Amino acid sequence: MTDAPQSVEFSFKREMLATLPSLRAFGVSLCGNRSNADDLVQDTLMKAWAKKESFTPGTNMKAWLFTILRNEFYSQMRKRGREVQDVDGVFSGQLATHPEQYGSMDMQDFKVALDKLPSDQREAIVLVGASGFSYEEAAEISGCAVGTIKSRVSRARVALQELLEVSGHSDYGPDASSAVATSKAFTA
């Protein structure tokens, strides 16, 4: 009886290691150099190993690992975007942020709008837009044709725009008075 868990773990490890060349190639395409790609792949494998119980045997290991790698890459990029060398304190003296309550309110509005979508559209937009699945993977998960998923996502996007009263790029970001206040902090 103790051989079954070891067999599953061995199979998981073997399948994970088989994707290494593809993971490394994807990492290089994202990072632009091999050293950073190797670090990214290592971080990916460590996260995958730590969360191996969440992987469903028989599903697409490669897609699962690529998603972890891509998410890790974006997390690292966001982190680097927030890191600034500021030895003299010049940058920190000029920092200003937009009020956080707008983001919280926007998120609440988005959740309400998302809940108003039909369940098939909500599922499609969450799979493709939030979870990062391709249309093909989302179609497989939902048990329908790829065209159906594309249609559901498209209709969901239009419905969300209407529910949130979004008409263009100017509807994103701070309102006019907040933008003026924070831009003055950078010019002062």
C-alpha positions as a Python dict, from the first residue, in 0.01 Angstrom:
ca = {
    (1, 'M'): (0, 0, 0),
    (2, 'T'): (290, 241, 63),
    (3, 'D'): (415, 194, -294),
    (4, 'A'): (114, 376, -446),
    (5, 'P'): (203, 725, -307),
    (6, 'Q'): (567, 676, -408),
    (7, 'S'): (457, 570, -756),
    (8, 'V'): (241, 882, -793),
    (9, 'E'): (526, 1103, -669),
    (10, 'F'): (772, 935, -906),
    (11, 'S'): (531, 983, -1197),
    (12, 'F'): (481, 1349, -1102),
    (13, 'K'): (856, 1405, -1082),
    (14, 'R'): (922, 1226, -1411),
    (15, 'E'): (651, 1421, -1593),
    (16, 'M'): (770, 1749, -1442),
    (17, 'L'): (1131, 1686, -1541),
    (18, 'A'): (1025, 1597, -1896),
    (19, 'T'): (900, 1955, -1941),
    (20, 'L'): (1232, 2113, -1840),
    (21, 'P'): (1359, 2188, -2194),
    (22, 'S'): (1029, 2354, -2287),
    (23, 'L'): (1013, 2545, -1957),
    (24, 'R'): (1368, 2668, -2004),
    (25, 'A'): (1299, 2779, -2362),
    (26, 'F'): (987, 2964, -2248),
    (27, 'G'): (1184, 3119, -1960),
    (28, 'V'): (1455, 3241, -2200),
    (29, 'S'): (1190, 3391, -2428),
    (30, 'L'): (1045, 3583, -2133),
    (31, 'C'): (1367, 3685, -1956),
    (32, 'G'): (1595, 3740, -2250),
    (33, 'N'): (1893, 3563, -2096),
    (34, 'R'): (1972, 3211, -1984),
    (35, 'S'): (2087, 3286, -1632),
    (36, 'N'): (1764, 3462, -1533),
    (37, 'A'): (1563, 3197, -1718),
    (38, 'D'): (1734, 2921, -1520),
    (39, 'D'): (1652, 3101, -1195),
    (40, 'L'): (1293, 3144, -1310),
    (41, 'V'): (1262, 2775, -1401),
    (42, 'Q'): (1408, 2678, -1064),
    (43, 'D'): (1158, 2901, -882),
    (44, 'T'): (881, 2748, -1093),
    (45, 'L'): (983, 2393, -1008),
    (46, 'M'): (1009, 2476, -639),
    (47, 'K'): (659, 2625, -637),
    (48, 'A'): (521, 2333, -838),
    (49, 'W'): (680, 2081, -604),
    (50, 'A'): (545, 2263, -299),
    (51, 'K'): (194, 2261, -451),
    (52, 'K'): (205, 1917, -614),
    (53, 'E'): (-108, 1808, -426),
    (54, 'S'): (-305, 2070, -620),
    (55, 'F'): (-208, 1912, -953),
    (56, 'T'): (-463, 1666, -1087),
    (57, 'P'): (-292, 1359, -1234),
    (58, 'G'): (-388, 1300, -1594),
    (59, 'T'): (-427, 1670, -1672),
    (60, 'N'): (-185, 1883, -1872),
    (61, 'M'): (132, 1910, -1661),
    (62, 'K'): (304, 2130, -1920),
    (63, 'A'): (21, 2386, -1918),
    (64, 'W'): (18, 2384, -1537),
    (65, 'L'): (394, 2445, -1517),
    (66, 'F'): (389, 2710, -1792),
    (67, 'T'): (118, 2895, -1599),
    (68, 'I'): (325, 2884, -1281),
    (69, 'L'): (634, 3005, -1473),
    (70, 'R'): (445, 3288, -1642),
    (71, 'N'): (287, 3400, -1314),
    (72, 'E'): (623, 3387, -1138),
    (73, 'F'): (782, 3592, -1418),
    (74, 'Y'): (511, 3860, -1392),
    (75, 'S'): (541, 3863, -1013),
    (76, 'Q'): (914, 3918, -1038),
    (77, 'M'): (868, 4193, -1298),
    (78, 'R'): (615, 4372, -1078),
    (79, 'K'): (856, 4343, -785),
    (80, 'R'): (1145, 4484, -992),
    (81, 'G'): (919, 4765, -1108),
    (82, 'R'): (869, 4870, -747),
    (83, 'E'): (1238, 4851, -657),
    (84, 'V'): (1437, 5170, -711),
    (85, 'Q'): (1798, 5248, -624),
    (86, 'D'): (1764, 5560, -410),
    (87, 'V'): (2092, 5613, -228),
    (88, 'D'): (2042, 5988, -179),
    (89, 'G'): (1671, 5968, -99),
    (90, 'V'): (1579, 6181, -400),
    (91, 'F'): (1309, 5949, -532),
    (92, 'S'): (1155, 5871, -195),
    (93, 'G'): (1124, 6245, -127),
    (94, 'Q'): (906, 6282, -436),
    (95, 'L'): (674, 5985, -388),
    (96, 'A'): (302, 6029, -412),
    (97, 'T'): (30, 5770, -449),
    (98, 'H'): (-326, 5773, -569),
    (99, 'P'): (-588, 5721, -303),
    (100, 'E'): (-650, 5350, -244),
    (101, 'Q'): (-1022, 5377, -182),
    (102, 'Y'): (-1090, 5421, -554),
    (103, 'G'): (-929, 5087, -634),
    (104, 'S'): (-1128, 4917, -359),
    (105, 'M'): (-1449, 5071, -480),
    (106, 'D'): (-1372, 4980, -841),
    (107, 'M'): (-1303, 4622, -736),
    (108, 'Q'): (-1632, 4604, -549),
    (109, 'D'): (-1813, 4739, -855),
    (110, 'F'): (-1635, 4484, -1073),
    (111, 'K'): (-1734, 4195, -844),
    (112, 'V'): (-2097, 4306, -851),
    (113, 'A'): (-2090, 4334, -1231),
    (114, 'L'): (-1918, 3996, -1264),
    (115, 'D'): (-2188, 3836, -1047),
    (116, 'K'): (-2455, 3976, -1281),
    (117, 'L'): (-2314, 3790, -1582),
    (118, 'P'): (-2472, 3461, -1687),
    (119, 'S'): (-2276, 3173, -1533),
    (120, 'D'): (-2138, 3049, -1867),
    (121, 'Q'): (-2000, 3395, -1954),
    (122, 'R'): (-1862, 3445, -1603),
    (123, 'E'): (-1687, 3108, -1617),
    (124, 'A'): (-1538, 3185, -1960),
    (125, 'I'): (-1408, 3532, -1868),
    (126, 'V'): (-1259, 3406, -1542),
    (127, 'L'): (-1084, 3114, -1713),
    (128, 'V'): (-942, 3322, -1998),
    (129, 'G'): (-910, 3668, -1843),
    (130, 'A'): (-819, 3595, -1483),
    (131, 'S'): (-677, 3243, -1482),
    (132, 'G'): (-471, 3280, -1799),
    (133, 'F'): (-598, 2975, -1982),
    (134, 'S'): (-594, 2975, -2360),
    (135, 'Y'): (-925, 2956, -2539),
    (136, 'E'): (-852, 2593, -2619),
    (137, 'E'): (-781, 2504, -2255),
    (138, 'A'): (-1087, 2696, -2135),
    (139, 'A'): (-1301, 2512, -2392),
    (140, 'E'): (-1169, 2179, -2267),
    (141, 'I'): (-1235, 2274, -1905),
    (142, 'S'): (-1588, 2395, -1990),
    (143, 'G'): (-1663, 2102, -2219),
    (144, 'C'): (-1757, 2311, -2521),
    (145, 'A'): (-1614, 2426, -2854),
    (146, 'V'): (-1338, 2689, -2877),
    (147, 'G'): (-1569, 2918, -3076),
    (148, 'T'): (-1824, 2899, -2798),
    (149, 'I'): (-1566, 3009, -2541),
    (150, 'K'): (-1453, 3297, -2764),
    (151, 'S'): (-1813, 3408, -2803),
    (152, 'R'): (-1881, 3385, -2428),
    (153, 'V'): (-1567, 3586, -2346),
    (154, 'S'): (-1656, 3851, -2602),
    (155, 'R'): (-2012, 3882, -2475),
    (156, 'A'): (-1886, 3894, -2114),
    (157, 'R'): (-1643, 4176, -2196),
    (158, 'V'): (-1915, 4379, -2366),
    (159, 'A'): (-2155, 4317, -2077),
    (160, 'L'): (-1894, 4418, -1820),
    (161, 'Q'): (-1821, 4739, -2010),
    (162, 'E'): (-2191, 4820, -2014),
    (163, 'L'): (-2245, 4730, -1647),
    (164, 'L'): (-1940, 4928, -1537),
    (165, 'E'): (-2019, 5214, -1779),
    (166, 'V'): (-1672, 5198, -1933),
    (167, 'S'): (-1647, 5375, -2265),
    (168, 'G'): (-1272, 5423, -2315),
    (169, 'H'): (-922, 5452, -2172),
    (170, 'S'): (-1009, 5770, -1987),
    (171, 'D'): (-1235, 5566, -1759),
    (172, 'Y'): (-930, 5391, -1611),
    (173, 'G'): (-694, 5535, -1353),
    (174, 'P'): (-746, 5825, -1116),
    (175, 'D'): (-1019, 6080, -1164),
    (176, 'A'): (-924, 6428, -1285),
    (177, 'S'): (-882, 6586, -939),
    (178, 'S'): (-667, 6298, -809),
    (179, 'A'): (-449, 6306, -1120),
    (180, 'V'): (-385, 6680, -1072),
    (181, 'A'): (-298, 6635, -704),
    (182, 'T'): (-50, 6352, -761),
    (183, 'S'): (109, 6513, -1067),
    (184, 'K'): (183, 6829, -861),
    (185, 'A'): (369, 6614, -609),
    (186, 'F'): (609, 6505, -884),
    (187, 'T'): (668, 6856, -1018),
    (188, 'A'): (714, 7025, -680),
}
